[in-house]
Amino acid sequence: MLSVAVGELRRRREDPHDPQTMPEQPLPGTEEPQMTLAEIDEAREALTRLDDLSRSIVVLRAAEELSYEQIAEALGISLAQVKVRLLRARRTLAAVTRRGEP
């Protein structure tokens, strides 16, 4: 049993593709694009067009990367409400950023 564990540890150390031994930095060319100040201002302005609950849902999903279930629990609303409000908020944000107005 011990030899199996030692063999597994050696294999992991020697495997350059093992996720536990790989660096946490992204590979070149795979970084997420950075937003410009103008894009940040535009996103901030678009978020102000949403009601408080919808804005909270968008922020929890996009910035905090919470699941729909976690958002529902955090805000004390149903899962269906999270999904519907997020869909409507995304449509509103898309319309605002495309045309400048809803």
C-alpha positions as CSV (number, residue, x, y, z in Angstrom):
1,M,0.0,0.0,0.0
2,L,2.8,2.4,0.9
3,S,4.6,1.7,-2.4
4,V,1.5,2.5,-4.3
5,A,1.2,5.9,-2.5
6,V,4.9,6.6,-3.1
7,G,4.6,5.7,-6.7
8,E,1.6,8.0,-7.1
9,L,3.5,10.9,-5.5
10,R,6.4,10.3,-7.8
11,R,4.1,10.2,-10.9
12,R,2.5,13.5,-9.9
13,R,5.8,15.2,-9.3
14,E,7.1,14.0,-12.7
15,D,3.8,14.8,-14.6
16,P,4.2,18.4,-15.9
17,H,0.4,18.5,-16.6
18,D,-0.7,17.6,-13.1
19,P,-2.9,20.5,-12.0
20,Q,-1.4,20.4,-8.5
21,T,2.1,21.0,-9.8
22,M,1.2,23.6,-12.5
23,P,1.7,27.3,-11.8
24,E,-1.4,29.3,-11.1
25,Q,-0.6,32.0,-13.7
26,P,-2.5,31.8,-17.0
27,L,-0.8,30.7,-20.1
28,P,0.3,33.4,-22.5
29,G,-2.6,34.5,-24.7
30,T,-5.3,33.2,-22.4
31,E,-5.6,36.2,-20.1
32,E,-9.0,37.8,-20.0
33,P,-9.1,41.1,-21.8
34,Q,-8.9,44.2,-19.5
35,M,-11.6,46.8,-19.7
36,T,-10.7,50.4,-20.5
37,L,-11.8,53.2,-18.3
38,A,-14.5,54.2,-20.8
39,E,-15.9,50.6,-20.8
40,I,-15.9,50.6,-17.0
41,D,-17.8,53.9,-16.9
42,E,-20.2,52.6,-19.5
43,A,-20.8,49.4,-17.5
44,R,-21.3,51.4,-14.3
45,E,-23.8,53.7,-16.0
46,A,-25.7,50.8,-17.5
47,L,-25.9,49.1,-14.0
48,T,-27.6,52.3,-12.7
49,R,-30.5,51.6,-15.0
50,L,-31.4,48.4,-13.2
51,D,-33.5,48.2,-10.0
52,D,-31.6,47.4,-6.8
53,L,-32.5,43.7,-6.7
54,S,-31.6,43.1,-10.4
55,R,-28.3,45.0,-9.9
56,S,-27.5,42.9,-6.9
57,I,-28.2,39.7,-8.8
58,V,-25.9,40.8,-11.8
59,V,-23.1,41.8,-9.4
60,L,-23.3,38.6,-7.4
61,R,-23.3,36.5,-10.6
62,A,-20.7,38.4,-12.6
63,A,-18.3,39.8,-10.0
64,E,-18.7,37.3,-7.2
65,E,-19.3,34.3,-9.5
66,L,-22.0,32.9,-7.2
67,S,-24.3,30.1,-8.5
68,Y,-27.9,30.8,-9.1
69,E,-28.7,28.8,-6.0
70,Q,-26.3,30.8,-3.9
71,I,-27.7,34.1,-5.1
72,A,-31.2,32.9,-4.3
73,E,-30.2,31.9,-0.8
74,A,-28.2,35.1,-0.2
75,L,-31.1,37.4,-1.3
76,G,-33.9,35.3,0.1
77,I,-35.7,34.9,-3.2
78,S,-36.6,31.9,-5.4
79,L,-34.3,30.3,-7.9
80,A,-36.9,31.2,-10.6
81,Q,-36.8,34.9,-9.6
82,V,-33.0,34.9,-9.9
83,K,-33.1,33.4,-13.4
84,V,-35.9,35.7,-14.7
85,R,-34.4,38.9,-13.2
86,L,-30.9,38.0,-14.5
87,L,-32.3,37.4,-18.0
88,R,-34.2,40.7,-18.0
89,A,-31.2,42.5,-16.5
90,R,-28.9,41.2,-19.2
91,R,-31.3,42.3,-21.9
92,T,-31.5,45.7,-20.4
93,L,-27.7,46.0,-20.1
94,A,-27.3,44.8,-23.7
95,A,-29.8,47.4,-25.0
96,V,-28.2,50.2,-23.0
97,T,-24.7,49.5,-24.1
98,R,-25.7,49.1,-27.7
99,R,-27.8,52.2,-28.0
100,G,-26.8,54.3,-25.1
101,E,-30.4,54.2,-23.8
102,P,-33.0,51.5,-23.0
